[in-house]
Amino acid sequence: MSVTGINKYLQTTVGREKLLRFVQYFSRFYAFYLLRNGAPKEAIQRWADLKTHIGNGRKFFRLFKQFEFGQAGVKALSIQDEVLRVTGALKQLGMFLYYSTEAVVLANAVNFYKVKNVKNFQQLGFKFWLAALVMSVVSTLHKFRNLSIRAAQLEKTFKSEKSTEQVQAEAKVLVKEKKGLQKQLLQDVVDMIIPSAGLSLLPFDEGIVGLAGMTTSWLAMTSQWKKLNA
């Protein structure tokens, strides 16, 4: 890790946003940890306030991001694979609606536009986010299936012919794709903890939610770091 690499990472909006997300969920976890261990109220409130303010700050980062997902959803409709087309379009629609509700929640939080029953918008946003994650998981599992078919075909080619550079190159591509899918699946499944807890579908406390957010933030941070500092 070099100073140049760090600067390159921090110069990107995605890099800074994911770093802030990690700090936000660490604050959420640590506030819960302090509460469980009987820390003074002032100390707990300090970390709880940090979580809240960073959360609002991140929402500003993501204002109008729903239009990116809207465009991606339209592009997904042109995918030939039926499963990937449907899951891709529904995932992007879910994220479009999630970020739309988030904008309403932000407007309420900064007193720009007061909304009655803002908690209903938060709950609705969690539902859209969870639905998008479910679609992403289904899509990833389908890609795993396609990858297995390609691997089986490659194995037949490998057995019927001498090992060629082309076969070896294809094998490396499959290994790389498999690792990427495994990481995506892990990230989606762990992220599902957050909206599931927000909707009270699963009995996860603030500590577990904080750890889940830290985990997926770290995965996203490492992906962005590798992308910029390959």
Biotite code that builds the C-alpha atoms (Angstrom):
import biotite.structure as struc

atoms = struc.array([
    struc.Atom([0.000, 0.000, 0.000], chain_id="A", res_id=1, res_name="MET", atom_name="CA", element="C"),
    struc.Atom([1.521, 3.304, -1.095], chain_id="A", res_id=2, res_name="SER", atom_name="CA", element="C"),
    struc.Atom([0.661, 6.967, -0.584], chain_id="A", res_id=3, res_name="VAL", atom_name="CA", element="C"),
    struc.Atom([0.009, 7.221, -4.326], chain_id="A", res_id=4, res_name="THR", atom_name="CA", element="C"),
    struc.Atom([-2.380, 4.271, -4.175], chain_id="A", res_id=5, res_name="GLY", atom_name="CA", element="C"),
    struc.Atom([-4.251, 5.764, -1.218], chain_id="A", res_id=6, res_name="ILE", atom_name="CA", element="C"),
    struc.Atom([-4.569, 9.134, -2.955], chain_id="A", res_id=7, res_name="ASN", atom_name="CA", element="C"),
    struc.Atom([-5.781, 7.446, -6.117], chain_id="A", res_id=8, res_name="LYS", atom_name="CA", element="C"),
    struc.Atom([-8.390, 5.586, -4.070], chain_id="A", res_id=9, res_name="TYR", atom_name="CA", element="C"),
    struc.Atom([-9.572, 8.661, -2.175], chain_id="A", res_id=10, res_name="LEU", atom_name="CA", element="C"),
    struc.Atom([-9.849, 10.702, -5.370], chain_id="A", res_id=11, res_name="GLN", atom_name="CA", element="C"),
    struc.Atom([-12.798, 8.554, -6.445], chain_id="A", res_id=12, res_name="THR", atom_name="CA", element="C"),
    struc.Atom([-16.324, 9.186, -5.190], chain_id="A", res_id=13, res_name="THR", atom_name="CA", element="C"),
    struc.Atom([-16.912, 5.436, -4.857], chain_id="A", res_id=14, res_name="VAL", atom_name="CA", element="C"),
    struc.Atom([-13.743, 5.002, -2.798], chain_id="A", res_id=15, res_name="GLY", atom_name="CA", element="C"),
    struc.Atom([-14.622, 7.762, -0.340], chain_id="A", res_id=16, res_name="ARG", atom_name="CA", element="C"),
    struc.Atom([-18.250, 6.653, -0.079], chain_id="A", res_id=17, res_name="GLU", atom_name="CA", element="C"),
    struc.Atom([-17.302, 3.046, 0.724], chain_id="A", res_id=18, res_name="LYS", atom_name="CA", element="C"),
    struc.Atom([-14.773, 4.212, 3.321], chain_id="A", res_id=19, res_name="LEU", atom_name="CA", element="C"),
    struc.Atom([-17.447, 6.345, 4.962], chain_id="A", res_id=20, res_name="LEU", atom_name="CA", element="C"),
    struc.Atom([-19.818, 3.384, 4.857], chain_id="A", res_id=21, res_name="ARG", atom_name="CA", element="C"),
    struc.Atom([-17.266, 1.295, 6.740], chain_id="A", res_id=22, res_name="PHE", atom_name="CA", element="C"),
    struc.Atom([-16.901, 4.005, 9.404], chain_id="A", res_id=23, res_name="VAL", atom_name="CA", element="C"),
    struc.Atom([-20.689, 4.376, 9.632], chain_id="A", res_id=24, res_name="GLN", atom_name="CA", element="C"),
    struc.Atom([-21.262, 0.692, 10.317], chain_id="A", res_id=25, res_name="TYR", atom_name="CA", element="C"),
    struc.Atom([-18.293, 0.535, 12.671], chain_id="A", res_id=26, res_name="PHE", atom_name="CA", element="C"),
    struc.Atom([-19.927, 3.377, 14.613], chain_id="A", res_id=27, res_name="SER", atom_name="CA", element="C"),
    struc.Atom([-23.186, 1.432, 14.659], chain_id="A", res_id=28, res_name="ARG", atom_name="CA", element="C"),
    struc.Atom([-21.426, -1.660, 15.963], chain_id="A", res_id=29, res_name="PHE", atom_name="CA", element="C"),
    struc.Atom([-19.324, 0.229, 18.512], chain_id="A", res_id=30, res_name="TYR", atom_name="CA", element="C"),
    struc.Atom([-22.285, 2.203, 19.905], chain_id="A", res_id=31, res_name="ALA", atom_name="CA", element="C"),
    struc.Atom([-24.050, -1.123, 20.508], chain_id="A", res_id=32, res_name="PHE", atom_name="CA", element="C"),
    struc.Atom([-20.887, -2.592, 22.055], chain_id="A", res_id=33, res_name="TYR", atom_name="CA", element="C"),
    struc.Atom([-20.602, 0.365, 24.450], chain_id="A", res_id=34, res_name="LEU", atom_name="CA", element="C"),
    struc.Atom([-24.295, 0.055, 25.355], chain_id="A", res_id=35, res_name="LEU", atom_name="CA", element="C"),
    struc.Atom([-23.950, -3.659, 26.129], chain_id="A", res_id=36, res_name="ARG", atom_name="CA", element="C"),
    struc.Atom([-20.942, -2.966, 28.311], chain_id="A", res_id=37, res_name="ASN", atom_name="CA", element="C"),
    struc.Atom([-22.544, -0.177, 30.332], chain_id="A", res_id=38, res_name="GLY", atom_name="CA", element="C"),
    struc.Atom([-20.510, 2.724, 28.968], chain_id="A", res_id=39, res_name="ALA", atom_name="CA", element="C"),
    struc.Atom([-21.497, 6.317, 29.824], chain_id="A", res_id=40, res_name="PRO", atom_name="CA", element="C"),
    struc.Atom([-24.399, 7.710, 27.809], chain_id="A", res_id=41, res_name="LYS", atom_name="CA", element="C"),
    struc.Atom([-22.199, 10.497, 26.436], chain_id="A", res_id=42, res_name="GLU", atom_name="CA", element="C"),
    struc.Atom([-19.785, 7.995, 24.891], chain_id="A", res_id=43, res_name="ALA", atom_name="CA", element="C"),
    struc.Atom([-22.603, 5.964, 23.351], chain_id="A", res_id=44, res_name="ILE", atom_name="CA", element="C"),
    struc.Atom([-24.307, 9.078, 21.981], chain_id="A", res_id=45, res_name="GLN", atom_name="CA", element="C"),
    struc.Atom([-21.054, 10.297, 20.416], chain_id="A", res_id=46, res_name="ARG", atom_name="CA", element="C"),
    struc.Atom([-20.790, 7.187, 18.239], chain_id="A", res_id=47, res_name="TRP", atom_name="CA", element="C"),
    struc.Atom([-24.530, 7.063, 17.570], chain_id="A", res_id=48, res_name="ALA", atom_name="CA", element="C"),
    struc.Atom([-24.422, 10.669, 16.324], chain_id="A", res_id=49, res_name="ASP", atom_name="CA", element="C"),
    struc.Atom([-21.416, 9.907, 14.140], chain_id="A", res_id=50, res_name="LEU", atom_name="CA", element="C"),
    struc.Atom([-23.343, 6.996, 12.580], chain_id="A", res_id=51, res_name="LYS", atom_name="CA", element="C"),
    struc.Atom([-26.336, 9.247, 11.881], chain_id="A", res_id=52, res_name="THR", atom_name="CA", element="C"),
    struc.Atom([-24.367, 12.129, 10.394], chain_id="A", res_id=53, res_name="HIS", atom_name="CA", element="C"),
    struc.Atom([-22.232, 9.904, 8.183], chain_id="A", res_id=54, res_name="ILE", atom_name="CA", element="C"),
    struc.Atom([-25.403, 8.133, 7.045], chain_id="A", res_id=55, res_name="GLY", atom_name="CA", element="C"),
    struc.Atom([-26.919, 11.451, 5.958], chain_id="A", res_id=56, res_name="ASN", atom_name="CA", element="C"),
    struc.Atom([-23.653, 12.488, 4.330], chain_id="A", res_id=57, res_name="GLY", atom_name="CA", element="C"),
    struc.Atom([-23.554, 9.276, 2.296], chain_id="A", res_id=58, res_name="ARG", atom_name="CA", element="C"),
    struc.Atom([-27.097, 9.948, 1.127], chain_id="A", res_id=59, res_name="LYS", atom_name="CA", element="C"),
    struc.Atom([-25.865, 13.204, -0.423], chain_id="A", res_id=60, res_name="PHE", atom_name="CA", element="C"),
    struc.Atom([-23.175, 11.204, -2.238], chain_id="A", res_id=61, res_name="PHE", atom_name="CA", element="C"),
    struc.Atom([-25.907, 9.011, -3.698], chain_id="A", res_id=62, res_name="ARG", atom_name="CA", element="C"),
    struc.Atom([-28.439, 11.668, -4.697], chain_id="A", res_id=63, res_name="LEU", atom_name="CA", element="C"),
    struc.Atom([-29.806, 10.984, -8.199], chain_id="A", res_id=64, res_name="PHE", atom_name="CA", element="C"),
    struc.Atom([-27.973, 7.652, -8.308], chain_id="A", res_id=65, res_name="LYS", atom_name="CA", element="C"),
    struc.Atom([-31.321, 6.033, -9.036], chain_id="A", res_id=66, res_name="GLN", atom_name="CA", element="C"),
    struc.Atom([-31.081, 7.281, -12.604], chain_id="A", res_id=67, res_name="PHE", atom_name="CA", element="C"),
    struc.Atom([-27.947, 5.162, -13.101], chain_id="A", res_id=68, res_name="GLU", atom_name="CA", element="C"),
    struc.Atom([-29.939, 2.120, -12.044], chain_id="A", res_id=69, res_name="PHE", atom_name="CA", element="C"),
    struc.Atom([-32.801, 3.154, -14.305], chain_id="A", res_id=70, res_name="GLY", atom_name="CA", element="C"),
    struc.Atom([-30.452, 3.237, -17.287], chain_id="A", res_id=71, res_name="GLN", atom_name="CA", element="C"),
    struc.Atom([-28.896, -0.092, -16.251], chain_id="A", res_id=72, res_name="ALA", atom_name="CA", element="C"),
    struc.Atom([-32.391, -1.580, -15.997], chain_id="A", res_id=73, res_name="GLY", atom_name="CA", element="C"),
    struc.Atom([-33.192, -0.571, -19.566], chain_id="A", res_id=74, res_name="VAL", atom_name="CA", element="C"),
    struc.Atom([-29.909, -2.116, -20.757], chain_id="A", res_id=75, res_name="LYS", atom_name="CA", element="C"),
    struc.Atom([-30.720, -5.320, -18.841], chain_id="A", res_id=76, res_name="ALA", atom_name="CA", element="C"),
    struc.Atom([-33.821, -5.776, -21.001], chain_id="A", res_id=77, res_name="LEU", atom_name="CA", element="C"),
    struc.Atom([-31.576, -6.465, -23.991], chain_id="A", res_id=78, res_name="SER", atom_name="CA", element="C"),
    struc.Atom([-29.819, -9.447, -22.344], chain_id="A", res_id=79, res_name="ILE", atom_name="CA", element="C"),
    struc.Atom([-30.557, -12.643, -24.276], chain_id="A", res_id=80, res_name="GLN", atom_name="CA", element="C"),
    struc.Atom([-30.473, -15.022, -21.312], chain_id="A", res_id=81, res_name="ASP", atom_name="CA", element="C"),
    struc.Atom([-34.037, -14.921, -19.982], chain_id="A", res_id=82, res_name="GLU", atom_name="CA", element="C"),
    struc.Atom([-33.116, -15.464, -16.317], chain_id="A", res_id=83, res_name="VAL", atom_name="CA", element="C"),
    struc.Atom([-30.400, -12.807, -16.371], chain_id="A", res_id=84, res_name="LEU", atom_name="CA", element="C"),
    struc.Atom([-32.699, -10.425, -18.252], chain_id="A", res_id=85, res_name="ARG", atom_name="CA", element="C"),
    struc.Atom([-35.547, -10.705, -15.735], chain_id="A", res_id=86, res_name="VAL", atom_name="CA", element="C"),
    struc.Atom([-33.398, -10.728, -12.593], chain_id="A", res_id=87, res_name="THR", atom_name="CA", element="C"),
    struc.Atom([-31.203, -7.943, -13.941], chain_id="A", res_id=88, res_name="GLY", atom_name="CA", element="C"),
    struc.Atom([-34.142, -5.680, -14.775], chain_id="A", res_id=89, res_name="ALA", atom_name="CA", element="C"),
    struc.Atom([-35.870, -6.353, -11.434], chain_id="A", res_id=90, res_name="LEU", atom_name="CA", element="C"),
    struc.Atom([-32.656, -5.793, -9.487], chain_id="A", res_id=91, res_name="LYS", atom_name="CA", element="C"),
    struc.Atom([-32.099, -2.409, -11.142], chain_id="A", res_id=92, res_name="GLN", atom_name="CA", element="C"),
    struc.Atom([-35.754, -1.481, -10.600], chain_id="A", res_id=93, res_name="LEU", atom_name="CA", element="C"),
    struc.Atom([-35.447, -2.362, -6.926], chain_id="A", res_id=94, res_name="GLY", atom_name="CA", element="C"),
    struc.Atom([-32.345, -0.205, -6.529], chain_id="A", res_id=95, res_name="MET", atom_name="CA", element="C"),
    struc.Atom([-33.993, 2.640, -8.476], chain_id="A", res_id=96, res_name="PHE", atom_name="CA", element="C"),
    struc.Atom([-36.927, 2.629, -6.062], chain_id="A", res_id=97, res_name="LEU", atom_name="CA", element="C"),
    struc.Atom([-34.657, 2.188, -3.024], chain_id="A", res_id=98, res_name="TYR", atom_name="CA", element="C"),
    struc.Atom([-32.598, 5.274, -3.838], chain_id="A", res_id=99, res_name="TYR", atom_name="CA", element="C"),
    struc.Atom([-35.764, 7.208, -4.655], chain_id="A", res_id=100, res_name="SER", atom_name="CA", element="C"),
    struc.Atom([-37.161, 6.547, -1.170], chain_id="A", res_id=101, res_name="THR", atom_name="CA", element="C"),
    struc.Atom([-33.746, 7.349, 0.310], chain_id="A", res_id=102, res_name="GLU", atom_name="CA", element="C"),
    struc.Atom([-33.876, 10.817, -1.258], chain_id="A", res_id=103, res_name="ALA", atom_name="CA", element="C"),
    struc.Atom([-37.210, 11.433, 0.478], chain_id="A", res_id=104, res_name="VAL", atom_name="CA", element="C"),
    struc.Atom([-35.755, 10.270, 3.809], chain_id="A", res_id=105, res_name="VAL", atom_name="CA", element="C"),
    struc.Atom([-32.773, 12.608, 3.348], chain_id="A", res_id=106, res_name="LEU", atom_name="CA", element="C"),
    struc.Atom([-35.016, 15.588, 2.571], chain_id="A", res_id=107, res_name="ALA", atom_name="CA", element="C"),
    struc.Atom([-36.849, 14.885, 5.830], chain_id="A", res_id=108, res_name="ASN", atom_name="CA", element="C"),
    struc.Atom([-33.623, 14.396, 7.836], chain_id="A", res_id=109, res_name="ALA", atom_name="CA", element="C"),
    struc.Atom([-32.190, 17.788, 6.831], chain_id="A", res_id=110, res_name="VAL", atom_name="CA", element="C"),
    struc.Atom([-35.578, 19.527, 7.325], chain_id="A", res_id=111, res_name="ASN", atom_name="CA", element="C"),
    struc.Atom([-35.794, 20.470, 3.648], chain_id="A", res_id=112, res_name="PHE", atom_name="CA", element="C"),
    struc.Atom([-39.141, 18.751, 3.219], chain_id="A", res_id=113, res_name="TYR", atom_name="CA", element="C"),
    struc.Atom([-40.966, 17.209, 6.136], chain_id="A", res_id=114, res_name="LYS", atom_name="CA", element="C"),
    struc.Atom([-42.687, 13.901, 5.474], chain_id="A", res_id=115, res_name="VAL", atom_name="CA", element="C"),
    struc.Atom([-45.423, 12.356, 7.569], chain_id="A", res_id=116, res_name="LYS", atom_name="CA", element="C"),
    struc.Atom([-44.568, 8.839, 8.713], chain_id="A", res_id=117, res_name="ASN", atom_name="CA", element="C"),
    struc.Atom([-41.030, 8.959, 7.314], chain_id="A", res_id=118, res_name="VAL", atom_name="CA", element="C"),
    struc.Atom([-40.459, 5.555, 8.892], chain_id="A", res_id=119, res_name="LYS", atom_name="CA", element="C"),
    struc.Atom([-42.860, 4.099, 6.313], chain_id="A", res_id=120, res_name="ASN", atom_name="CA", element="C"),
    struc.Atom([-40.558, 5.376, 3.566], chain_id="A", res_id=121, res_name="PHE", atom_name="CA", element="C"),
    struc.Atom([-37.578, 3.806, 5.326], chain_id="A", res_id=122, res_name="GLN", atom_name="CA", element="C"),
    struc.Atom([-39.401, 0.488, 5.568], chain_id="A", res_id=123, res_name="GLN", atom_name="CA", element="C"),
    struc.Atom([-40.416, 0.695, 1.924], chain_id="A", res_id=124, res_name="LEU", atom_name="CA", element="C"),
    struc.Atom([-36.813, 1.404, 0.990], chain_id="A", res_id=125, res_name="GLY", atom_name="CA", element="C"),
    struc.Atom([-35.655, -1.680, 2.917], chain_id="A", res_id=126, res_name="PHE", atom_name="CA", element="C"),
    struc.Atom([-38.185, -3.794, 0.992], chain_id="A", res_id=127, res_name="LYS", atom_name="CA", element="C"),
    struc.Atom([-36.927, -2.518, -2.358], chain_id="A", res_id=128, res_name="PHE", atom_name="CA", element="C"),
    struc.Atom([-33.292, -3.059, -1.322], chain_id="A", res_id=129, res_name="TRP", atom_name="CA", element="C"),
    struc.Atom([-33.989, -6.581, -0.082], chain_id="A", res_id=130, res_name="LEU", atom_name="CA", element="C"),
    struc.Atom([-35.874, -7.440, -3.282], chain_id="A", res_id=131, res_name="ALA", atom_name="CA", element="C"),
    struc.Atom([-32.929, -6.173, -5.365], chain_id="A", res_id=132, res_name="ALA", atom_name="CA", element="C"),
    struc.Atom([-30.497, -8.291, -3.327], chain_id="A", res_id=133, res_name="LEU", atom_name="CA", element="C"),
    struc.Atom([-32.672, -11.385, -3.790], chain_id="A", res_id=134, res_name="VAL", atom_name="CA", element="C"),
    struc.Atom([-32.670, -10.814, -7.558], chain_id="A", res_id=135, res_name="MET", atom_name="CA", element="C"),
    struc.Atom([-28.890, -10.388, -7.472], chain_id="A", res_id=136, res_name="SER", atom_name="CA", element="C"),
    struc.Atom([-28.472, -13.683, -5.594], chain_id="A", res_id=137, res_name="VAL", atom_name="CA", element="C"),
    struc.Atom([-30.709, -15.531, -8.090], chain_id="A", res_id=138, res_name="VAL", atom_name="CA", element="C"),
    struc.Atom([-28.744, -14.002, -10.960], chain_id="A", res_id=139, res_name="SER", atom_name="CA", element="C"),
    struc.Atom([-25.408, -15.005, -9.412], chain_id="A", res_id=140, res_name="THR", atom_name="CA", element="C"),
    struc.Atom([-26.565, -18.586, -8.826], chain_id="A", res_id=141, res_name="LEU", atom_name="CA", element="C"),
    struc.Atom([-27.673, -18.785, -12.455], chain_id="A", res_id=142, res_name="HIS", atom_name="CA", element="C"),
    struc.Atom([-24.265, -17.515, -13.547], chain_id="A", res_id=143, res_name="LYS", atom_name="CA", element="C"),
    struc.Atom([-22.654, -20.231, -11.401], chain_id="A", res_id=144, res_name="PHE", atom_name="CA", element="C"),
    struc.Atom([-24.731, -22.789, -13.304], chain_id="A", res_id=145, res_name="ARG", atom_name="CA", element="C"),
    struc.Atom([-23.627, -21.366, -16.652], chain_id="A", res_id=146, res_name="ASN", atom_name="CA", element="C"),
    struc.Atom([-20.044, -21.357, -15.425], chain_id="A", res_id=147, res_name="LEU", atom_name="CA", element="C"),
    struc.Atom([-20.295, -25.040, -14.502], chain_id="A", res_id=148, res_name="SER", atom_name="CA", element="C"),
    struc.Atom([-21.533, -25.875, -18.002], chain_id="A", res_id=149, res_name="ILE", atom_name="CA", element="C"),
    struc.Atom([-18.651, -23.962, -19.560], chain_id="A", res_id=150, res_name="ARG", atom_name="CA", element="C"),
    struc.Atom([-16.180, -25.685, -17.205], chain_id="A", res_id=151, res_name="ALA", atom_name="CA", element="C"),
    struc.Atom([-17.531, -29.121, -18.173], chain_id="A", res_id=152, res_name="ALA", atom_name="CA", element="C"),
    struc.Atom([-17.198, -28.293, -21.872], chain_id="A", res_id=153, res_name="GLN", atom_name="CA", element="C"),
    struc.Atom([-13.667, -27.044, -21.303], chain_id="A", res_id=154, res_name="LEU", atom_name="CA", element="C"),
    struc.Atom([-12.765, -30.230, -19.437], chain_id="A", res_id=155, res_name="GLU", atom_name="CA", element="C"),
    struc.Atom([-13.942, -32.321, -22.414], chain_id="A", res_id=156, res_name="LYS", atom_name="CA", element="C"),
    struc.Atom([-11.823, -30.207, -24.731], chain_id="A", res_id=157, res_name="THR", atom_name="CA", element="C"),
    struc.Atom([-8.859, -30.568, -22.387], chain_id="A", res_id=158, res_name="PHE", atom_name="CA", element="C"),
    struc.Atom([-9.172, -34.367, -22.366], chain_id="A", res_id=159, res_name="LYS", atom_name="CA", element="C"),
    struc.Atom([-9.698, -34.741, -26.101], chain_id="A", res_id=160, res_name="SER", atom_name="CA", element="C"),
    struc.Atom([-6.810, -32.500, -27.087], chain_id="A", res_id=161, res_name="GLU", atom_name="CA", element="C"),
    struc.Atom([-3.398, -31.636, -25.833], chain_id="A", res_id=162, res_name="LYS", atom_name="CA", element="C"),
    struc.Atom([-3.339, -28.674, -23.505], chain_id="A", res_id=163, res_name="SER", atom_name="CA", element="C"),
    struc.Atom([-3.238, -25.552, -25.660], chain_id="A", res_id=164, res_name="THR", atom_name="CA", element="C"),
    struc.Atom([-2.610, -21.949, -24.693], chain_id="A", res_id=165, res_name="GLU", atom_name="CA", element="C"),
    struc.Atom([-6.191, -21.122, -25.636], chain_id="A", res_id=166, res_name="GLN", atom_name="CA", element="C"),
    struc.Atom([-7.612, -23.772, -23.281], chain_id="A", res_id=167, res_name="VAL", atom_name="CA", element="C"),
    struc.Atom([-5.324, -22.661, -20.478], chain_id="A", res_id=168, res_name="GLN", atom_name="CA", element="C"),
    struc.Atom([-6.310, -19.041, -21.010], chain_id="A", res_id=169, res_name="ALA", atom_name="CA", element="C"),
    struc.Atom([-10.011, -19.990, -20.931], chain_id="A", res_id=170, res_name="GLU", atom_name="CA", element="C"),
    struc.Atom([-9.444, -21.950, -17.716], chain_id="A", res_id=171, res_name="ALA", atom_name="CA", element="C"),
    struc.Atom([-7.873, -18.889, -16.077], chain_id="A", res_id=172, res_name="LYS", atom_name="CA", element="C"),
    struc.Atom([-10.853, -16.766, -17.170], chain_id="A", res_id=173, res_name="VAL", atom_name="CA", element="C"),
    struc.Atom([-13.273, -19.272, -15.611], chain_id="A", res_id=174, res_name="LEU", atom_name="CA", element="C"),
    struc.Atom([-11.334, -19.285, -12.323], chain_id="A", res_id=175, res_name="VAL", atom_name="CA", element="C"),
    struc.Atom([-11.343, -15.486, -12.241], chain_id="A", res_id=176, res_name="LYS", atom_name="CA", element="C"),
    struc.Atom([-15.077, -15.315, -13.007], chain_id="A", res_id=177, res_name="GLU", atom_name="CA", element="C"),
    struc.Atom([-15.813, -17.908, -10.317], chain_id="A", res_id=178, res_name="LYS", atom_name="CA", element="C"),
    struc.Atom([-13.927, -15.891, -7.693], chain_id="A", res_id=179, res_name="LYS", atom_name="CA", element="C"),
    struc.Atom([-15.816, -12.770, -8.730], chain_id="A", res_id=180, res_name="GLY", atom_name="CA", element="C"),
    struc.Atom([-19.170, -14.555, -8.444], chain_id="A", res_id=181, res_name="LEU", atom_name="CA", element="C"),
    struc.Atom([-18.251, -15.997, -5.035], chain_id="A", res_id=182, res_name="GLN", atom_name="CA", element="C"),
    struc.Atom([-17.387, -12.531, -3.760], chain_id="A", res_id=183, res_name="LYS", atom_name="CA", element="C"),
    struc.Atom([-20.586, -11.057, -5.183], chain_id="A", res_id=184, res_name="GLN", atom_name="CA", element="C"),
    struc.Atom([-22.703, -13.803, -3.610], chain_id="A", res_id=185, res_name="LEU", atom_name="CA", element="C"),
    struc.Atom([-21.037, -13.335, -0.221], chain_id="A", res_id=186, res_name="LEU", atom_name="CA", element="C"),
    struc.Atom([-21.530, -9.580, -0.399], chain_id="A", res_id=187, res_name="GLN", atom_name="CA", element="C"),
    struc.Atom([-25.217, -9.869, -1.337], chain_id="A", res_id=188, res_name="ASP", atom_name="CA", element="C"),
    struc.Atom([-26.043, -12.502, 1.296], chain_id="A", res_id=189, res_name="VAL", atom_name="CA", element="C"),
    struc.Atom([-24.321, -10.550, 4.082], chain_id="A", res_id=190, res_name="VAL", atom_name="CA", element="C"),
    struc.Atom([-25.909, -7.285, 2.916], chain_id="A", res_id=191, res_name="ASP", atom_name="CA", element="C"),
    struc.Atom([-29.338, -8.936, 3.169], chain_id="A", res_id=192, res_name="MET", atom_name="CA", element="C"),
    struc.Atom([-28.899, -8.916, 6.943], chain_id="A", res_id=193, res_name="ILE", atom_name="CA", element="C"),
    struc.Atom([-29.269, -5.121, 7.009], chain_id="A", res_id=194, res_name="ILE", atom_name="CA", element="C"),
    struc.Atom([-32.704, -4.669, 5.366], chain_id="A", res_id=195, res_name="PRO", atom_name="CA", element="C"),
    struc.Atom([-33.935, -7.935, 6.929], chain_id="A", res_id=196, res_name="SER", atom_name="CA", element="C"),
    struc.Atom([-33.132, -6.540, 10.376], chain_id="A", res_id=197, res_name="ALA", atom_name="CA", element="C"),
    struc.Atom([-34.665, -3.181, 9.451], chain_id="A", res_id=198, res_name="GLY", atom_name="CA", element="C"),
    struc.Atom([-37.900, -4.951, 8.512], chain_id="A", res_id=199, res_name="LEU", atom_name="CA", element="C"),
    struc.Atom([-37.741, -7.165, 11.637], chain_id="A", res_id=200, res_name="SER", atom_name="CA", element="C"),
    struc.Atom([-37.724, -10.268, 9.454], chain_id="A", res_id=201, res_name="LEU", atom_name="CA", element="C"),
    struc.Atom([-34.719, -11.649, 11.334], chain_id="A", res_id=202, res_name="LEU", atom_name="CA", element="C"),
    struc.Atom([-33.796, -11.124, 15.009], chain_id="A", res_id=203, res_name="PRO", atom_name="CA", element="C"),
    struc.Atom([-30.463, -9.397, 14.397], chain_id="A", res_id=204, res_name="PHE", atom_name="CA", element="C"),
    struc.Atom([-29.294, -6.761, 16.863], chain_id="A", res_id=205, res_name="ASP", atom_name="CA", element="C"),
    struc.Atom([-27.409, -3.563, 16.063], chain_id="A", res_id=206, res_name="GLU", atom_name="CA", element="C"),
    struc.Atom([-24.078, -5.278, 16.677], chain_id="A", res_id=207, res_name="GLY", atom_name="CA", element="C"),
    struc.Atom([-24.660, -7.917, 13.996], chain_id="A", res_id=208, res_name="ILE", atom_name="CA", element="C"),
    struc.Atom([-25.998, -5.313, 11.558], chain_id="A", res_id=209, res_name="VAL", atom_name="CA", element="C"),
    struc.Atom([-22.910, -3.200, 12.176], chain_id="A", res_id=210, res_name="GLY", atom_name="CA", element="C"),
    struc.Atom([-20.593, -6.157, 11.542], chain_id="A", res_id=211, res_name="LEU", atom_name="CA", element="C"),
    struc.Atom([-22.508, -7.052, 8.370], chain_id="A", res_id=212, res_name="ALA", atom_name="CA", element="C"),
    struc.Atom([-22.165, -3.515, 7.054], chain_id="A", res_id=213, res_name="GLY", atom_name="CA", element="C"),
    struc.Atom([-18.465, -3.414, 7.914], chain_id="A", res_id=214, res_name="MET", atom_name="CA", element="C"),
    struc.Atom([-17.892, -6.717, 6.101], chain_id="A", res_id=215, res_name="THR", atom_name="CA", element="C"),
    struc.Atom([-19.590, -5.709, 2.852], chain_id="A", res_id=216, res_name="THR", atom_name="CA", element="C"),
    struc.Atom([-18.026, -2.246, 2.996], chain_id="A", res_id=217, res_name="SER", atom_name="CA", element="C"),
    struc.Atom([-14.593, -3.828, 3.277], chain_id="A", res_id=218, res_name="TRP", atom_name="CA", element="C"),
    struc.Atom([-15.323, -6.138, 0.329], chain_id="A", res_id=219, res_name="LEU", atom_name="CA", element="C"),
    struc.Atom([-16.408, -3.151, -1.759], chain_id="A", res_id=220, res_name="ALA", atom_name="CA", element="C"),
    struc.Atom([-13.355, -1.163, -0.674], chain_id="A", res_id=221, res_name="MET", atom_name="CA", element="C"),
    struc.Atom([-10.947, -3.931, -1.666], chain_id="A", res_id=222, res_name="THR", atom_name="CA", element="C"),
    struc.Atom([-12.660, -4.290, -5.050], chain_id="A", res_id=223, res_name="SER", atom_name="CA", element="C"),
    struc.Atom([-12.320, -0.558, -5.696], chain_id="A", res_id=224, res_name="GLN", atom_name="CA", element="C"),
    struc.Atom([-8.693, -0.618, -4.519], chain_id="A", res_id=225, res_name="TRP", atom_name="CA", element="C"),
    struc.Atom([-7.802, -3.482, -6.882], chain_id="A", res_id=226, res_name="LYS", atom_name="CA", element="C"),
    struc.Atom([-9.607, -1.755, -9.728], chain_id="A", res_id=227, res_name="LYS", atom_name="CA", element="C"),
    struc.Atom([-7.535, 1.389, -9.268], chain_id="A", res_id=228, res_name="LEU", atom_name="CA", element="C"),
    struc.Atom([-4.243, -0.184, -8.189], chain_id="A", res_id=229, res_name="ASN", atom_name="CA", element="C"),
    struc.Atom([-4.107, -3.410, -10.195], chain_id="A", res_id=230, res_name="ALA", atom_name="CA", element="C"),
])
